[in-house]
Amino acid sequence: MEKRKFGKTGLETSALGFGGFHLLEIPVKDAGLLLNTYLDAGGNYIETAAAYGDGESELKIGKTISARRKEYILATKTGERKKEGFIASLDRSLRNLNTDYVDLILMHSVGTMEELDTILGPGGAIEGYEEAKRSEKAGFVGISMHGQPDVLTAALKKYPFDAVMSTINYYDRFNFPEIEGELIPLAQEKGTAIILMKPLADGLLWKSAPQAFKYALSQPVSVVVTGMNNMDMLQQDLQYANDFSPITDVELEEIYKDAPELGNYVCRQCKLCDICPEGVPISEIFLYEGYFDRQLATGVVNDVAEYALRERLRFWFGNKGMAEDRYSKLHTKADKCTKCGVCMQTCPYGIDIIRKLEFADYKLAGKKMF
């Protein structure tokens, strides 16, 4: 399997990483079979978190592959923000993982600037990491969050994190364009390893897995981490990594135009529609709708199972309040649309812009009825 440089750390990771969350869904015997098969196939990056099943994922990893500890890069995450909590969390993780060190410890799901300030401030978790590094309990440090990446961008500017972990897939690139437009270039500039999570957008792209993995593996990232809970899934994901060739511009445009998950509802942020005579900032409103619920509610229900999946994933990243706040500050909102239709001829993806503006306003302004 292809190996990639892990930022400036000197480590090299396999292109495909094994995410530990879905180990919660299977018995320890099956977890061990998957993990050992992954290692036998040349994979070398295994990642989990203290919060996954209150340590259950770590325990399964420790029980089944700790004898092969030197064969893989081991990463775990902590939700602790203060030094003492960080140290206690890491020590518990080490016991669970049956090891005396982790190669990487990630500050898990840091969603606010206040949390970041606590982590980096006096008595914060970063002091705990620096102590753990001196005692050789932790090699490198990273930070992760889901969705809109403002906090991650600020983190890389404030502290020399070795790695950053973010959502990157061809669906959410249109909901959180700052990830690819700002965060990734900043990480590359600083030599920070980029860990890609959610290549299938939390499972939304399961019908388009080959395209989704090709898109993910083509990004300038060190490792694509995905959860696997059965052998068929593992073998398929290994095949995607082993057969990988970089995506072409033509293939990218085909995805943007034809991907069924994007359809004729998700705004691709081309901004061609920003010609409203009333000054309605159309693409900006659709960007906030992406923050709000990832544009997953479309007002159309054709398939019950698909609808249920979308409802489950809509508010997965917790950016709803931020989206509402930003929309409330717009000088001109979607309800100023006069339905003149000037914008309707501009969209290359066939989006009914007038209807979408109404629906976005319903969501973002908290209207009672659509």
BATI-301712 format. One line per 3 residues: number of its first residue (from 1); their letters; for each residue x, y, z of C-alpha. Coordinates in Angstrom, 1 decimal, padded with zeros to 4 digits. Each point is the difference from the previous one (the first is absolute). Layout:
NUM) a) X/Y/Z; ...
This chain:
1) mek) 000.0/000.0/000.0; 001.2/003.5/-000.8; 001.8/001.8/002.9
4) rkf) -000.3/003.7/000.5; 002.1/002.5/002.1; -001.8/000.9/003.2
7) gkt) 000.8/003.7/-000.1; 003.4/000.9/001.6; -000.1/-002.7/002.5
10) gle) 002.2/-002.5/-001.8; -002.7/-002.6/000.1; -001.5/-001.6/-003.1
13) tsa) -003.6/-001.2/000.0; -001.8/-002.3/-002.3; -002.5/001.8/-002.3
16) lgf) -002.9/-001.9/001.7; -000.4/000.4/003.8; -002.1/-002.2/002.3
19) ggf) -002.5/002.1/002.0; -001.0/-001.6/003.3; -003.6/001.3/000.6
22) hll) -001.8/-002.8/-001.8; 001.8/-002.7/002.0; -002.7/000.8/002.6
25) eip) -002.5/-001.8/-002.3; 001.7/-003.4/-000.1; 001.4/-002.5/002.5
28) vkd) 003.7/000.0/001.0; 000.7/-003.2/-002.1; -001.2/001.7/-003.2
31) agl) 001.8/003.2/000.9; 003.2/-001.9/000.3; -000.4/-001.7/-003.3
34) lln) -000.6/003.3/-001.8; 002.9/001.8/001.7; 002.4/-002.9/-000.7
37) tyl) -001.1/-000.3/-003.6; 000.5/003.8/-000.4; 003.6/-000.3/001.3
40) dag) 000.7/-003.0/-002.1; -001.1/002.0/-003.1; 002.6/002.7/000.7
43) gny) -002.2/002.4/002.0; 001.9/001.8/002.8; -002.3/002.7/001.4
46) iet) -002.5/-000.8/002.7; -002.0/002.7/001.7; -002.6/-000.1/002.8
49) aaa) -001.1/002.3/002.8; -000.6/-000.2/003.8; -003.6/000.9/-000.6
52) ygd) -000.8/-002.8/-002.4; -002.1/-002.2/002.2; 001.6/001.4/003.1
55) ges) 003.2/-001.8/-000.8; -001.5/-003.1/-001.7; 001.6/000.7/-003.3
58) elk) 003.4/000.5/001.6; -000.4/-003.2/002.0; -000.7/-002.0/-003.1
61) igk) 003.1/001.3/-001.7; 002.1/-000.6/003.0; -001.2/-003.6/000.4
64) tis) 000.3/-001.1/-003.6; 003.1/001.7/-001.5; 002.2/001.3/002.8
67) arr) 002.5/-002.8/-000.7; 000.5/001.6/-003.4; 000.5/003.5/001.5
70) key) 003.1/000.8/-002.0; -001.7/-000.6/-003.3; -002.5/003.0/000.2
73) ila) -000.3/003.6/000.8; -002.5/000.3/002.8; -002.2/003.1/000.6
76) tkt) -002.6/000.7/002.6; -002.0/003.1/000.9; -000.9/001.7/003.3
79) ger) -002.9/002.3/000.7; 001.7/001.5/003.0; 000.9/003.7/-000.2
82) kke) 002.1/000.4/003.2; 003.4/-001.4/000.9; -001.0/-002.3/002.9
85) gfi) -003.0/-001.4/-002.0; 002.2/-000.5/-003.0; 002.7/-002.0/001.9
88) asl) -002.7/-002.2/001.7; -001.7/-000.6/-003.4; 003.3/-000.9/-001.7
91) drs) 001.0/-002.4/002.8; -003.3/-001.7/-000.2; 000.3/-000.3/-003.8
94) lrn) 003.5/-001.5/000.3; -001.4/-002.7/002.4; -002.9/-000.7/-002.3
97) lnt) 002.3/-000.2/-003.1; 002.4/-002.2/001.9; 003.0/002.1/-001.0
100) dyv) 002.3/002.5/001.7; -000.2/002.7/-002.7; -002.1/001.3/-002.9
103) dli) 001.5/001.5/-003.1; -002.6/002.7/-000.2; -002.5/001.5/002.5
106) lmh) -002.8/002.2/-001.5; -002.0/002.7/001.8; -003.4/-001.5/-000.8
109) svg) -002.8/002.0/-001.7; 001.1/003.5/001.1; -003.1/002.0/-001.1
112) tme) 000.4/003.5/001.5; 002.7/002.6/000.3; -000.6/-000.1/003.8
115) eld) 000.9/-003.7/000.1; 003.1/000.7/-002.1; 001.0/002.9/002.3
118) til) -000.4/-002.4/003.0; 002.1/-002.7/-001.6; 002.8/002.5/-000.9
121) gpg) -000.2/002.1/003.2; 001.7/-000.4/003.4; -000.8/-003.4/001.5
124) gai) -001.5/-001.1/-003.3; 000.1/-003.4/-001.7; 003.0/001.0/-002.2
127) egy) 002.1/000.3/003.1; -001.1/-003.6/000.8; 001.1/-001.1/-003.5
130) eea) 003.4/001.7/000.4; 000.5/-001.8/003.3; -001.0/-003.3/-001.7
133) krs) 002.4/000.6/-002.8; 002.9/000.5/002.4; -000.9/-003.3/001.8
136) eka) -000.3/-001.7/-003.4; -003.7/-000.9/000.4; -001.0/002.0/-003.1
139) gfv) 001.9/000.7/-003.1; -001.9/002.7/-001.9; -003.1/002.1/000.5
142) gis) -002.9/000.9/-002.2; -003.4/001.6/000.1; -003.3/-001.0/-001.6
145) mhg) -003.5/001.4/-000.5; -003.0/-000.6/-002.3; -001.5/002.4/-002.6
148) qpd) 000.8/003.7/-000.2; 003.8/000.2/000.6; 000.5/003.5/001.6
151) vlt) 001.3/-001.5/003.2; 002.5/-002.3/-001.7; 001.3/002.9/-002.1
154) aal) 000.4/002.1/003.1; 001.7/-002.9/001.8; 002.7/-000.4/-002.7
157) kky) 000.7/003.7/000.2; 000.4/-000.1/003.8; 001.9/-003.2/000.7
160) pfd) 002.3/-002.3/-002.1; -002.3/-003.0/000.0; 001.5/-003.0/-001.8
163) avm) -003.3/-001.1/-001.6; -003.5/001.2/-000.7; -003.0/-002.2/-000.6
166) sti) -003.0/001.2/-002.0; -003.0/-001.1/-002.0; 000.8/-000.2/-003.7
169) nyy) -002.2/-001.5/-002.6; -001.6/001.0/-003.3; -003.4/000.7/001.7
172) drf) 001.1/002.2/002.9; 002.6/001.9/-002.1; -003.1/002.1/-001.0
175) nfp) -001.3/000.4/003.5; 003.4/001.0/001.5; 002.1/001.3/-002.9
178) eie) 002.4/001.6/002.5; 001.5/-003.4/000.7; 001.4/-000.4/-003.4
181) gel) 000.3/003.7/-000.7; 001.7/001.2/003.2; 000.9/-002.8/002.5
184) ipl) 001.8/-002.4/-002.4; 002.2/002.7/-001.5; 000.9/001.3/003.5
187) aqe) 000.9/-003.5/001.2; 002.1/-000.6/-003.1; 001.8/003.3/000.5
190) kgt) 000.8/-001.0/003.6; 000.9/-003.6/-000.8; -002.8/-001.3/002.2
193) aii) -001.2/-003.5/-000.8; -003.6/-000.1/-001.3; -002.2/-002.8/001.2
196) lmk) -003.1/-000.4/-002.1; -003.1/-001.4/001.7; -003.5/-000.8/-001.3
199) pla) 000.9/-000.8/-003.6; -003.6/-001.3/-000.4; -001.6/002.9/001.8
202) dgl) -001.1/-002.1/003.0; -001.4/-002.6/-002.4; -002.0/002.3/-002.2
205) lwk) 002.2/-000.9/-003.0; -000.2/-003.8/000.5; -001.5/-000.5/-003.4
208) sap) 002.9/001.9/-001.6; 002.9/-001.4/002.0; 002.5/-000.5/-002.9
211) qaf) -000.4/003.7/-001.1; 000.1/001.2/003.6; 003.2/-001.9/000.9
214) kya) 001.7/001.1/-003.2; -000.9/003.6/000.9; 001.2/-000.4/003.5
217) lsq) 003.3/-001.7/-000.9; 000.7/002.7/-002.6; 000.0/002.7/002.6
220) pvs) 003.4/001.3/001.4; -000.4/-002.0/003.2; 002.2/-002.4/001.9
223) vvv) -002.6/-002.6/000.7; -003.7/-000.7/-000.7; -001.6/-001.4/003.1
226) tgm) -003.2/-002.0/-000.3; -001.9/-002.3/002.4; -000.5/-003.7/-001.0
229) nnm) -002.1/-002.5/001.8; 000.0/-003.1/-002.4; 002.4/-001.8/-002.2
232) dml) -001.7/000.9/-003.3; 000.3/003.7/000.9; 003.6/-000.3/001.0
235) qqd) 000.9/-001.9/-003.2; -001.8/002.5/-002.2; 001.7/003.0/001.7
238) lqy) 003.4/-001.7/-000.3; -000.7/-000.5/-003.7; -000.8/003.7/-000.4
241) and) 003.3/000.9/001.6; 002.1/-002.5/-001.9; -001.6/000.8/-003.4
244) fsp) 000.1/003.7/000.5; 000.9/002.4/-002.8; -000.5/003.8/000.4
247) itd) -003.3/001.4/-001.0; 000.0/002.1/-003.2; -001.6/003.4/-000.6
250) vel) -002.6/-001.7/-002.3; -000.9/-002.5/002.7; -000.3/002.7/002.6
253) eei) -002.4/002.0/-002.2; -002.0/-003.2/-000.6; -000.4/-000.5/003.7
256) ykd) -001.0/003.6/000.6; -002.5/-000.1/-002.8; -001.4/-003.5/000.3
259) ape) 000.5/-001.3/003.6; -003.5/-001.2/001.1; 000.6/001.3/003.6
262) lgn) 000.5/003.5/-001.4; -002.8/-000.2/-002.5; -001.8/003.2/-000.9
265) yvc) -000.2/001.3/003.6; 003.5/000.4/001.4; 001.7/003.3/-000.9
268) rqc) 003.4/-000.5/-001.5; 001.1/003.6/000.9; 000.9/001.0/-003.5
271) klc) -001.6/003.4/000.8; -001.4/000.5/-003.5; -003.4/000.7/001.6
274) dic) 001.2/003.1/001.9; -001.7/002.4/-002.4; -003.1/000.8/002.0
277) peg) -001.5/003.4/-000.8; -001.2/000.2/003.6; 003.5/-000.7/001.4
280) vpi) -000.9/-003.4/001.5; 003.4/-001.7/000.6; -001.1/-003.3/-001.4
283) sei) 003.1/-002.1/000.2; 000.8/001.3/003.5; -003.5/-001.0/001.2
286) fly) 000.5/-003.4/-001.4; 003.4/-000.2/001.7; -001.7/000.7/003.3
289) egy) -002.6/-002.7/-000.8; 002.9/-002.4/-000.4; 001.3/001.0/003.5
292) fdr) -003.5/-000.4/001.3; -000.8/-003.6/-001.0; 002.4/-000.9/-002.8
295) qla) -002.8/000.7/-002.5; -001.4/-003.5/000.9; -003.6/001.0/000.4
298) tgv) -001.3/000.8/-003.5; -003.8/000.0/000.5; -000.4/-003.1/-002.2
301) vnd) -000.4/-003.5/001.3; 000.3/-002.8/-002.7; 001.7/-002.7/002.0
304) vae) -000.8/-000.7/003.7; 003.4/-001.5/000.8; 001.9/002.8/-001.7
307) yal) -002.2/002.6/001.8; 000.7/-001.7/003.4; 003.8/000.0/-000.7
310) rer) -000.1/003.7/-000.9; -002.0/000.9/003.1; 002.5/-001.9/002.1
313) lrf) 003.0/001.9/-001.5; -001.5/003.5/-000.4; 001.3/001.5/003.3
316) wfg) 002.9/-002.5/000.5; 002.5/002.9/000.2; -001.8/002.4/002.3
319) nkg) 000.4/003.1/-002.2; -003.7/000.9/000.1; 000.3/002.9/002.5
322) mae) 002.9/001.5/-001.9; -001.9/-000.1/-003.2; -003.0/001.7/001.5
325) dry) 002.1/002.7/001.5; 001.8/000.8/-003.2; -003.2/000.0/-002.0
328) skl) -001.6/002.4/002.5; 002.8/002.5/-000.7; -000.6/000.2/-003.7
331) htk) -001.3/003.4/-001.2; -002.1/-001.6/-002.7; -001.5/-003.5/000.7
334) adk) -001.7/-002.5/-002.3; -003.5/001.3/000.8; 000.9/003.1/-002.2
337) ctk) -000.1/-002.2/-003.1; -002.7/001.3/-002.4; 000.0/-003.2/-002.1
340) cgv) 001.0/001.9/-003.0; 001.9/-003.0/-001.4; 003.2/001.8/-001.1
343) cmq) 002.1/-002.4/002.0; -001.7/-003.1/-001.2; 001.7/-000.1/-003.4
346) tcp) 003.5/000.1/001.5; 000.3/-003.3/001.9; 001.9/-002.7/-001.9
349) ygi) -001.4/-002.7/002.4; -003.7/000.6/-000.6; -000.8/001.3/003.6
352) dii) -003.3/001.6/000.5; 001.5/003.0/001.6; -003.2/001.8/000.9
355) rkl) -001.4/-003.1/001.8; 003.3/-000.6/001.7; 000.2/003.6/001.3
358) efa) -003.4/-000.4/001.6; 001.0/-003.3/001.6; 003.3/001.4/001.2
361) dyk) -001.8/003.0/001.6; -002.5/-002.4/001.7; 003.0/-001.8/001.5
364) lag) 002.3/002.8/000.9; -002.6/002.5/001.2; -001.9/-002.6/002.0
367) kkm) -003.3/000.5/-001.9; -002.9/-002.0/001.3; -001.0/-001.4/-003.4
370) f) 001.3/-000.6/-003.5
